[in-house]
Amino acid sequence: MKNMRIIDIHFEFLKHPDNWVFLIPAVLGMSYLGFTGFQWIDLLWFLAGWLIFLPQEYFTHVYILHAKIPNSESLYRWMYRLHFGHHDQPKRHDLMYIPLWLTLPMLAVNMMLFIAVLPELRAVIATLAGLFTGYLVFEWSHLFCHVAYVPKTKIGNEVRRRHLMHHYLNEKYWYSVSIPALPLDQLFGTMKHRDEVERSETRFWLGLASDHPFILKARKHFAKHSGNESFNSHFKESCEK
């Protein structure tokens, strides 16, 4: 498969309609701040919003996306769409992004918190713009890790290597995806050297057998969705050696 360029990753990212739900208000918020006279405090609130997002990126992955396997088939199907299916079929872009039925309620909680504690509307707008930007960088970084692209920088290679080890070596480590969130793995003990971690037998199906009825029915249910298989297979092979 032909390797993608960075511009191709941008276009692929913009094809997913859910990303526009966060991109449009982020652009509108930053435009408002610019047109009404940029202030340095706006930048501080923006960075605060991004900073507030980072632990949400990490802990959502640890405790929600990798939650305990439910006993209900219907609940499992929801979890398959949320994240389990992404581990089962990491090449599929339609199973890669976090669905709006999780991100929008989380956004609502953040908005209510910002409105309650921040001193003025301008601070709320700047902080939300930072939060939106953090989320968009996370989703773009996630896509970056799964497409057929060879990173040109050391940090790009490191981000990609860590995330692919999460998929193809051991799902209990390397939860952070975006660059600003990477220190959280170190802080909370989920950053290990490759040689320190054994290959997990549950890395693809997160605790179930590959032919478990829950998985088979979930695959069938989501089979009608389009899957864009643009993952560079040599990364998988390198992790499984």
Residue pairs with C-beta under 8 A, 6 or more apart in sequence:
1 148
1 230
1 232
2 148
3 148
3 149
3 150
3 232
4 12
4 147
4 148
4 149
4 230
5 149
6 149
8 147
8 149
9 140
9 143
9 144
9 147
9 149
10 140
12 93
12 143
12 147
12 228
12 230
13 19
13 139
13 140
13 143
14 20
14 23
16 93
16 97
18 97
18 99
18 100
18 103
19 97
19 136
19 139
21 100
21 103
21 104
22 103
22 132
22 135
22 136
23 132
23 136
25 128
25 129
25 132
26 129
26 132
26 133
26 136
29 125
29 126
29 128
29 129
29 132
30 46
30 129
32 125
33 39
33 42
33 122
33 125
33 126
33 129
36 122
41 123
41 126
42 122
42 126
43 126
45 118
45 122
45 123
45 126
45 127
45 130
46 126
46 127
46 129
46 130
46 133
47 130
48 127
48 130
49 114
49 126
49 127
49 128
49 129
49 130
49 131
49 132
49 133
49 134
50 130
50 131
50 133
50 134
50 180
51 130
51 134
52 110
52 127
52 130
52 131
52 134
53 130
53 131
53 134
53 135
53 138
54 134
54 178
54 180
54 181
54 184
55 184
56 106
57 134
57 135
57 138
57 176
57 177
57 178
57 181
57 184
58 175
58 176
58 181
58 184
58 185
58 188
60 98
60 102
60 106
61 175
61 176
61 177
62 175
62 190
64 82
64 83
64 102
65 82
65 83
65 98
66 83
66 171
66 175
66 206
67 79
69 76
69 79
69 206
69 207
69 208
69 214
70 76
70 79
73 213
73 214
73 217
76 84
76 214
76 218
77 214
77 217
77 218
77 221
80 88
80 95
80 214
80 215
80 218
80 221
80 222
81 95
81 99
81 222
82 98
82 99
82 102
83 98
84 205
84 206
84 218
85 92
85 95
85 218
85 219
85 222
86 92
86 95
86 96
87 167
87 171
87 203
87 204
87 205
87 206
88 204
88 205
88 215
88 218
88 219
89 95
89 219
89 227
90 96
90 146
90 167
90 231
91 146
91 227
91 228
91 229
91 230
91 231
92 225
92 227
92 228
92 229
93 143
93 146
93 227
93 228
93 230
94 222
94 225
94 226
94 227
94 228
95 222
95 225
95 227
96 142
96 143
96 146
97 139
97 142
98 139
103 135
107 131
110 128
110 131
111 124
111 128
114 123
114 124
114 127
114 128
115 124
118 124
118 127
134 178
134 180
137 178
137 179
137 180
138 177
138 178
138 181
141 159
141 177
141 178
141 179
142 163
142 177
144 151
144 156
144 159
144 160
145 159
145 160
145 163
145 164
145 177
146 230
146 231
147 230
147 231
147 232
148 230
148 231
148 232
149 232
150 232
151 157
151 159
151 160
155 179
158 182
159 177
159 178
159 179
159 182
160 235
162 174
162 176
162 182
162 185
162 191
163 174
163 177
164 235
164 236
164 239
165 173
165 174
165 194
165 197
165 239
166 173
166 174
166 175
167 203
167 236
167 239
168 203
168 235
168 236
168 239
168 240
169 194
169 197
169 199
169 200
169 203
169 239
169 240
170 197
170 198
170 199
170 200
170 203
171 200
171 202
171 203
171 206
172 190
172 200
173 185
173 190
173 191
173 192
173 197
174 185
174 190
174 191
174 192
175 184
175 185
175 190
176 182
176 183
176 184
176 185
182 191
185 191
199 240
204 210
205 212
205 215
208 214
208 215
209 215
